[in-house]
């Protein structure tokens, strides 16, 4: 059957090695896509948090503890950033991810979720408009690289999708800027 799949054979092999983890990753991908389809900020943040919780579980099952921690903390950060832009709350989440994440790092690839989460946290609390999107883009590049390197099918697909959607949105924002800032 593997030969019949052609270029999808490596993906099928990864799925066969960890079917529960990869299945949860693919389900998380669907939740993440549904988040970006939301126009209401509250619904967006709720679904984004659900995505982050599901992808944290996926990473935990894959043995990627640093990524699981970063994604889990991102869920709390997403909710908090919708309620306050306080630099103290931002600093709390940054210190939390650094104190809990950095000591767990045993391989270079594990730095990518920490860096991506740090940049995304700063952006969610301190930036807006295209600057916020650029922060999310750089953070997303870190996460995409991490997910590809550890063999996360759902994680790689969703982050790649987020990168394309984010770039498209930044282009639209540049072409048709809003007259007022949030």
C-alpha positions in Angstrom: 0.0 0.0 0.0 2.9 2.4 0.7 4.1 2.3 -2.9 0.5 3.2 -4.1 0.5 6.4 -2.0 3.4 7.9 -3.9 4.6 11.1 -2.3 2.2 10.6 0.6 4.0 7.4 1.7 6.2 9.2 4.3 3.2 10.9 5.8 1.3 7.6 6.0 4.4 6.0 7.7 4.4 8.8 10.3 0.7 8.3 10.9 1.2 4.5 11.4 3.9 5.0 13.9 1.8 7.2 16.2 -1.9 7.0 15.1 -3.4 8.5 18.2 -1.0 11.4 18.4 -1.2 12.1 14.7 -5.0 11.8 14.8 -5.3 14.3 17.6 -2.9 16.6 15.6 -5.1 16.4 12.6 -8.2 17.1 14.7 -6.4 20.1 16.2 -5.8 21.3 12.7 -9.5 21.4 12.0 -10.2 23.3 15.2 -7.4 25.8 14.3 -8.8 26.3 10.8 -12.3 26.9 12.4 -10.7 29.5 14.6 -9.4 31.5 11.7 -12.8 31.4 10.0 -14.3 33.4 13.0 -14.9 37.1 12.6 -15.9 37.6 16.2 -12.8 38.1 18.4 -14.2 36.2 21.4 -15.0 33.2 19.3 -11.7 33.4 17.5 -9.8 33.5 20.9 -11.9 30.6 22.3 -11.3 28.4 19.3 -7.7 29.4 19.1 -7.4 28.3 22.8 -9.1 25.0 22.0 -6.7 24.5 19.1 -3.7 25.3 21.4 -5.0 22.8 24.1 -5.5 20.1 21.5 -2.1 20.6 19.8 -0.5 20.6 23.3 -2.0 17.2 23.9 -0.8 16.0 20.5 2.8 17.2 21.3 2.6 15.5 24.7 1.7 12.2 23.1 4.6 12.6 20.6 7.0 13.2 23.5 7.7 16.8 22.6 7.3 18.2 26.1 8.7 21.6 25.4 6.3 22.1 22.6 3.4 20.7 24.7 4.2 23.2 27.5 4.5 26.2 25.1 1.2 25.3 23.4 -0.6 24.8 26.7 0.6 28.1 28.0 -0.4 29.8 24.8 -4.0 28.8 25.5 -3.9 30.9 28.7 -2.0 33.6 27.1 -4.6 33.9 24.3 -7.4 34.2 26.7 -5.5 36.8 28.9 -4.5 38.9 25.9 -8.1 39.3 25.0 -8.9 40.8 28.3 -5.8 43.0 29.0 -2.8 44.4 27.2 -0.9 44.9 30.4 2.9 44.5 30.1 2.9 42.8 33.5 0.5 40.1 32.4 2.6 39.7 29.2 5.8 39.5 31.3 4.1 36.8 33.6 3.5 34.6 30.5 7.0 35.2 29.1 8.7 34.3 32.4 6.4 31.3 32.8 7.3 29.9 29.4 11.0 30.6 30.0 11.2 29.2 33.5 9.2 26.1 32.7 10.4 25.6 29.1 14.1 26.4 29.0 15.2 23.8 31.6 13.5 21.1 29.6 15.5 21.8 26.5 17.8 18.9 25.5 17.9 19.4 21.8 18.3 22.4 19.6 14.9 21.9 17.9 13.2 22.5 21.3 14.3 26.2 21.2 11.9 26.8 18.3 8.6 26.6 20.4 10.1 28.8 23.1 11.2 31.4 20.6 7.9 31.2 18.7 5.9 31.5 21.8 8.0 34.5 23.1 7.5 36.4 19.8 3.8 35.6 19.7 3.2 36.6 23.3 4.9 40.0 22.8 2.8 40.5 19.6 -0.5 39.6 21.2 0.0 42.0 24.1 2.0 44.9 22.6 1.4 45.1 18.8 -1.5 45.6 16.5 -2.3 45.6 12.8 0.5 44.5 10.5 3.1 44.5 13.3 1.0 41.9 15.2 0.7 39.8 12.1 4.5 40.0 11.5 5.0 38.8 15.1 2.6 35.9 14.5 4.4 35.2 11.2 7.8 34.9 12.7 6.5 32.9 15.6 4.6 30.7 13.1 7.8 30.1 11.2 9.5 28.8 14.4 6.5 26.5 15.0 6.4 25.3 11.4 10.1 24.5 11.4 9.7 22.6 14.8 6.7 20.6 13.6 8.4 19.5 10.4 11.6 18.6 12.2 9.7 16.4 14.8 7.4 14.8 12.2 4.1 16.3 13.3 1.7 16.0 10.4 -1.2 18.0 11.8 1.1 20.6 13.4 3.0 21.1 10.2 -0.2 21.4 8.1 -1.9 23.8 10.4 1.1 26.1 10.9 1.7 26.1 7.2 -1.9 27.0 6.6 -1.6 29.8 9.3 1.4 31.2 7.5 -0.4 31.5 4.2 -3.6 32.9 5.7 -1.5 35.4 7.7 0.5 36.5 4.7 -2.7 37.0 2.7 -4.3 39.0 5.5 -1.2 41.2 5.9 -1.3 41.9 2.1 -5.0 42.9 2.4 -4.2 45.1 5.4 -1.4 46.8 3.5 -3.5 47.3 0.3 -6.6 48.5 2.2 -5.5 50.0 5.5 -8.1 50.8 8.2 -8.6 54.5 8.9 -8.4 54.0 12.6 -6.2 51.8 14.8 -7.6 49.6 17.6 
